[in-house]
Amino acid sequence: MTHATPSTSAPRGAGPQPASPRKLAHRTAGLLAFAMIATFWLSTAVSELFGSPQAIASVKQAILYAMIVLVPALAITGASGFSLGKGRGGARLDAKRRRMPLIAANGILVLVPSAVFLAMKARAGVFDTAFYTVQAVELVAGALNLVLIGRNIADGLAISGRLRRRPVQPAR
């Protein structure tokens, strides 16, 4: 008696397989978080360099409201990443695991409080030394998170096989 098992996967070479819901959630939330942080950073820089106090206040308020989307996106990225990596190892995955607490701590301890402080000061029209000091800290912390999240994205793409690094060519 033979047992026929139906094929649940496409034949070899049939192209990329659809992502699982966890992978899709991880990918979508991570890219959304990265794009939002990059947008916050760029809009802050542009408004500070070229905008009026009202434009700066509007940007700061928009960033504060957008935290309602950003914080869950980061949480989903972290939770789905830990779930996907459970029982797996490797240098790239280990590096992603080491970066995640830094990303989270930077967000919780620096970026969110900075966003609240800056929105309150900007709404009141107070652009003093404290405002610009916290603004500078926020820009540095945001850039750091962009680098860390960008490295996690690159490592995730390499782990999944979507990013292949070229071998280093010897100098001629």
Summary of the structure (lengths in Angstrom):
residues: 172
radius of gyration: 20.9
end to end distance: 63.8
largest distance: 82.6
contacts: 442
relative contact order: 0.13
helix: 74%
strand: 0%
